[in-house]
Every structure is written in structure tokens, then in C-alpha cells.
Amino acid sequence: MTFLKSIFNFYINASIHVALAVYAFVRITELYFDLPYNENLDYFIFYATITGYNFIKYAGVAKFYHMSLTKSMRLIQIFSFISFCLLIYYGTKLPLQTLYYFAPFGLITLLYIVPFLGGFQKNLRKVSYLKIFVVAGVWAGVTSIIPLLAVEHEIDANLIVLFFQRLLFVLVLILPFEIRDVELDFEHIKTLPQKIGIEQTKKLGFVLLLFSLTLEFLITNILTNKNIFLVICFVLLFFLMRSKEKQSKFYSSFWVESLPIFWWILLLGFHN
């Protein structure tokens, strides 16, 4: 049991679960638009997510405590390096034009980490109210726009609507994390729960989810897709309304983040 618990903790802490959620979003886009499975692109995004998230989470820790890192932290470092190598491997298999599409999102991610404001003391993560929109924007762009542009899909109304729907959905998906961290985030960051309170944040999430659900009817004419998304929205709303500061350890980091994976699996079942 202890061994299985260690494996599960590593799965969460090494950002494999969040990378699988991002991967699921990409596969959902492929299913919605009947795109061919693009192994190189999909795995590039998967390993880029692991590399990016682990760098954001652990770069500072490794910098200051590199001589006393725990065994699990060293394993995550090794795993992150392997993921980075796989990221490079799959990147070499992608057309140069496709890699160009990642440039703005890569730059935003870099500025999320690297201080460049306020005399090089502040990054995008520390700008008031901005953190949640940066994360949601990168997730939405990488998982909705890039898979379509990679197959030379023109930038049309469908693509724009898909991006905004994905953006709204991811914003709501992040809110349980924001509620969990309301006491941990620095006050100057001013997250939504800090500014408007937890109950108002939940109400805002409900409104955003309604908008996301409305946009679904503009994206697809397939009734099954709409019904599945309705179920997913209902489950996400359930998780949001039950969110609180003192959550169980894996409430947000596993259960909430599992929703894109669950959505993808349901779509796979019905499409097959």
C-alpha cells in the first residue's frame, strides 16, 4: 500500500496528471473537428506540459536546496529531464511552421516564471488578477488553436468560438485551486477569491460555465457531444460548489483535474 501511495504521489507531484489533462483537451479538439491523430504534436504538448509545470513548481526549490533535495524531488528532477529530452525528440518531428505556433505561448510561459517587471522583481504570476487568465489562455490556445492550425485549418469563427469556450471552461476548472490557495497566495497577487470572496467566486464560475455551455451549441451539431459536455459541466459545477479552503489533499489536484480526461474517455466511447 505504501508503494502504491508513493507511485500515486509521484504521478501527481511530477505533473503527469495535469499533462494528461492537457493531452485530453488536445484529443477532444481532434475528435470534435474529425482531425487525424497527430502523435508527434500530441506527445510534444504532453511532455512540454510536464517540463513547463515542473520547472515552474520546482526551479526555485532546486536552486536554494540543491544539496538537500529529498529522494522524491531528485526523482522528479530526473523525470523532468527525461520529459524535456522527449519534448525535444518530438519537436524535431514537427514541421517548423507548427513550432512557430507555440512561440507566443512559450513566451508567455517564460514571462510567467522569469521576473521582468518592477525592476526585474515581478513576473506575470505576481501581477494582480492576471495569473488565472495567463494559465487558462495558454491551456486554451495550445489545446484548441494549435491542433487546428497544424492541419492548416483557417482561422475562422469556429476556431475563435472553440478558443473562447475552452478558455471559459479552463477558468472554471482553475477556480477550485484558487479557492484552495486563498490563504497561501500572496495578497498583492489578488486572486479572485481574495478580491470578491469564495461565494462570489463560485457564482462567477457558474456564469462562466453557462457561457461555455452556450458556445458548445455553436461548435458542434452532434447531439452526443453536447450531452457529454452538459454532463461534464454539471460535474465541474458540483466540484466548484463544494470547493473550500481546507480541501482533501487530492480534491483539486486529482479529481477536478480529471474532468478533461473523463470528458475525452466519454467521447472516445461514443465515437467508437
N, C-alpha and C positions, 0 to 999 in steps of 0.2 A: 504493500500500500504506500509506504514512504517513497519507494522508487517511482511509482506511478504519479504521485503528487509532485515529485521533483521534475518529472517529464512535463507535466501539465504547466507547472510554474515556468519552466523554460520556454514552453510553447507560447505563453502569454508575454513573458518578460523579454523574449528575443524578437518580439513584434511579428511572429509568424501569423498569429491570428488576425491582426489588423491588415497584414499584407494579403491574407486570404480573402478578407472582406473587400479590399480594393480590387483584387483579381476577380471576385464575383461580380462586382459592378461592371467591369470590362466585359465579362461574358454575357451579362444581361443586355448590354448595348448590342453585342453581336447577335443575340437571339432576337431582339426587337427589330433590328434592321436586316435580319437574314444575311449577316456577314459571314464569310468563311472564317473558320477558326485560324487565328494567326498566332501560332505557338511562340515565335520569336518575340513578337510585340507583347503578348500577354505575360510571358515569363520575364521579359525585361522590366515591365511595370511591377511585377511581383517582387523581384529582387531589388529594384530601386526603392520600393516602399520599405523593405526590411533595412536596407542600407541607410536610407534617409532618417527613418524613425529612430533607429539605434544610435545614429550619430547625434541626433537632437537630444535624446534621453541620457546618453552616457558619455558624451565627449568631455563634459565638464568634470564628471566623476573620475574618469580615467586620467585626466590631466592633473588633478590635485591628489589623487590617491593611488597612483600607478604602482607604488611599491607595496601597497597593502590591499590589493583587489581580492575579493573573495573568489573562490573557485568558480562559482556560477557566473560571476562577472567576467572572468577570463574566458569561460566557455562562450559567453555571448560575444566577446571581442573576436574570438576565433571564427565563430559562426558568421558574424558580420563581415569579416574579411572574405570568407568563402562566398558569401552572398554578393559582395562587391565584385569579386572575380567573375561570378556567373552573370552579373549585370553587364560587365564589360564583354563577356563572351556573346551574350545575346544581342548586345548593342552592335557588335561587329557584323551581325547577320541582318541588321535592319538597313533599309535604304537611308542615305544621308538626309534626304528630304524629310523622312519620318523623324529622324533625330532632331532636326531643326524645330519640329513642332513642340518638342519637350523643352526647348531653350527658355521660354518665358516662365514656365512652371518651375524649372530648375533654378532660375534666378530668384524667383520669389521664395523658394525653399531655402536658398542660401542666405537671403536677406532676413529670413525668419530666424536664422541662427547667428549670423555674423553682425555685431554692432556696427552701425554706420550712421546713426543719428545721435544728436545731442553730444557732440564731441566724441563720437565713437563709443558711447556708453550705452546706447539703446538699439535694439533690433526690432523687427516688426512684431515679434512676440510680446514686447513690452509696451507697444503702443495701445493706448486706451481703446477698448471695444473692437480692436482690429483682429485679434488672434483667431477668433472663431470663423471670421469671414475669410481669412487667409487660408486656413486649413480646408474649409468647405470649398473654396474656389479652386484650390489645387486638386482636391479629390474629384470635383465635378468636371473640371477641364480634362484631366488625364483620362478619366473613365468614360467620358461621353464624347468629347470633341476629337481626341486623337485617334481612337479606333475608326472613326468615320473618315477623317482626313487621310489616314493611312491607306485607305482604299480609294482615294481621290473623290470622295463624296463632296459635292459642292457645299459651301456654307449657305444654307437655306433656312427657311422658317422652322422646319422640323428639327434641325440641329440646334438652333438657338433655343427653341422651346425645351428640347431634351436637356440642354445645359442648365437652364434655369430650374427645371423640375428637379434635376439631380442636386443642384445647389441647395434648394429649399429642403429637400429630404435629408441631405447630409447635415445641414444646420440643425435640424431637429434631432438627428442622430447624436450630435455632439452635446446637446443640452443636458442629458443626464450626467455627462462628465463634468460639465461646468457647474452643475448643482453639487456634485460630489466634492469638487475642489474649491467651493466658495470661500472656505476659511483658509485654504492653502495658497491661493493665488494672491500675489501682492496687490494691495489696494489701488496702486496707481495704474494697474492694468485695466481695472474697471470692467470686469466681465458682466454679462447681462444679469446673472443672479445677484451680483454685488450691487448693481445700479438700480434694478427695478424690483428685486426680491424674487424669491423662489416661486411663489404662487403666480406672480405676473409672468415670469419666465415660462411657466407651464402653459398659461393661457396664450402667450405669444407662439409657443411651439404648436399648439392646437390650430391656430390660424394659419401658420406657415404650412402645416400638413394639409389643411383644406385646400390651399392654393396649389400645392404639389399634386394633390389628388385631382383637382380640376384640370391641370395641364396634362394629366395622363390621357384624358379623352381627346386631346389634340395630337397626341403622339402615335397612338395605335388604335386601329379599328377592331382588333382581335378581342373578343369578349373575355376569353380566358385570361389574357394578360391583365385586363382591367380588374377582373375579380381577384386575381392573385395579389395585385398591388393594393387593392382595398383591404385584403386580409393583413398584408404587411403593415399598412398604415395603422390599422386597428391595434396590432400587437405593439408597434412603436409607441402609439399613444398610451397604451396600457403601461409600458415601461416608463414613459415620461411622467405620467401622473403619479406613479409610485416612487419616483426618484426622491431621494432626500440626502442630506449631508452625510449622515452615517449609513452608508450602504454596505452590503456584504462585499467582500473582497473582489469578487468577480462579477458583480451585478452589471456594471457598465463595461468593464474591460473584456468580458466574455459574452454575457447574454445579450446585451444591447448590440455589441459589435457583431454578433452572429446573424443579425437580421438580413444583411445583404446576401450572406451565404445561404440562409434559409430561402430567401426570395429566388435566388438562382436555381437551387435544387428543385423548388416547386415548378419553375418554368421549364427546367430540363425534363421533369417527369411528364408534364402536359404536352410539351412539344414533341417528345418521343412517342 
